[in-house]
Structures are given as C-alpha cells and as structure tokens.
Amino acid sequence: MTAVLVSLVVFIVLLVAVFGFIGWRDRKRLSSPEDSAAARDARSDQERYAAERHGVQGEVWRRGQTPNSM
C-alpha cells in the first residue's frame, strides 16, 4: 500500500514538473515585440478601412438625397 502511494505521489510530482516546465518554456514564445507591433499595425489598418468604408457609405447615402425633397 505504501509503495502505491509513494509511486502515485512521485507520478503527480513529475506531472506537475513537466507541466510547469512546458508552461515556463512556452511563455517566452507567446509574444514578442514584433508580435505586438504587428497586432498594433493590423488594428490600425482595420480601423482605417472601417473609417473609409463608413465615409463612402455616407457619401452614397447623401448622393441619393435631393436638396429640395420636401
């Protein structure tokens, strides 16, 4: 019974150590300055395209209106 408990504890400790090591190793690869700069550039491009699209849609709507429609 003691041998089973000791092997179970050793297995759990090794499992926690492996998960800890993999998490520590991958944390360094999750983000880099280049990744955050690329994400920032992508967001600014997306906002610029949305603003341009919004402006074009407003112009199309205004062109369809006549000044003396009342």
C-alpha positions as CSV (number, residue, x, y, z in Angstrom):
1,M,0.0,0.0,0.0
2,T,2.8,2.4,0.9
3,A,4.6,1.6,-2.4
4,V,1.4,2.5,-4.4
5,L,1.1,5.8,-2.5
6,V,4.7,6.7,-3.0
7,S,4.6,5.9,-6.7
8,L,1.4,7.9,-7.0
9,V,3.0,10.9,-5.3
10,V,6.1,10.6,-7.5
11,F,4.0,10.5,-10.6
12,I,2.0,13.5,-9.6
13,V,5.1,15.5,-8.8
14,L,6.7,14.6,-12.1
15,L,3.5,15.5,-13.9
16,V,3.3,18.9,-12.2
17,A,7.0,19.5,-13.0
18,V,6.5,18.6,-16.7
19,F,3.5,21.0,-17.0
20,G,5.4,23.7,-15.1
21,F,8.5,23.4,-17.4
22,I,6.4,23.4,-20.6
23,G,4.4,26.4,-19.4
24,W,7.6,28.3,-18.5
25,R,9.2,27.4,-21.8
26,D,6.2,28.4,-23.9
27,R,5.6,31.7,-22.0
28,K,8.7,33.1,-23.6
29,R,7.4,32.3,-27.1
30,L,3.9,33.6,-26.6
31,S,4.6,37.2,-27.5
32,S,7.5,39.2,-28.7
33,P,7.9,42.9,-29.5
34,E,7.4,42.1,-33.2
35,D,4.1,40.3,-32.5
36,S,2.7,43.3,-30.6
37,A,3.8,45.7,-33.2
38,A,2.2,43.6,-35.9
39,A,-1.0,43.4,-34.0
40,R,-1.0,47.1,-33.5
41,D,-0.4,47.7,-37.2
42,A,-3.2,45.3,-38.1
43,R,-5.6,47.1,-35.7
44,S,-4.8,50.5,-37.2
45,D,-5.3,49.2,-40.7
46,Q,-8.6,47.7,-39.7
47,E,-9.8,50.9,-38.1
48,R,-8.6,52.9,-41.2
49,Y,-10.5,50.6,-43.6
50,A,-13.6,50.8,-41.4
51,A,-13.5,54.6,-41.3
52,E,-13.0,54.8,-45.1
53,R,-16.0,52.4,-45.6
54,H,-18.1,54.4,-43.3
55,G,-17.3,57.6,-45.2
56,V,-18.0,56.0,-48.5
57,Q,-21.4,54.8,-47.3
58,G,-22.3,58.2,-46.0
59,E,-21.4,59.8,-49.4
60,V,-23.5,57.2,-51.2
61,W,-26.5,57.9,-48.9
62,R,-26.1,61.7,-49.4
63,R,-25.9,61.4,-53.2
64,G,-29.3,59.6,-53.2
65,Q,-31.0,62.6,-51.5
66,T,-32.3,65.6,-53.3
67,P,-31.8,69.0,-51.6
68,N,-35.5,70.0,-52.1
69,S,-37.2,66.7,-51.4
70,M,-39.8,68.2,-49.0
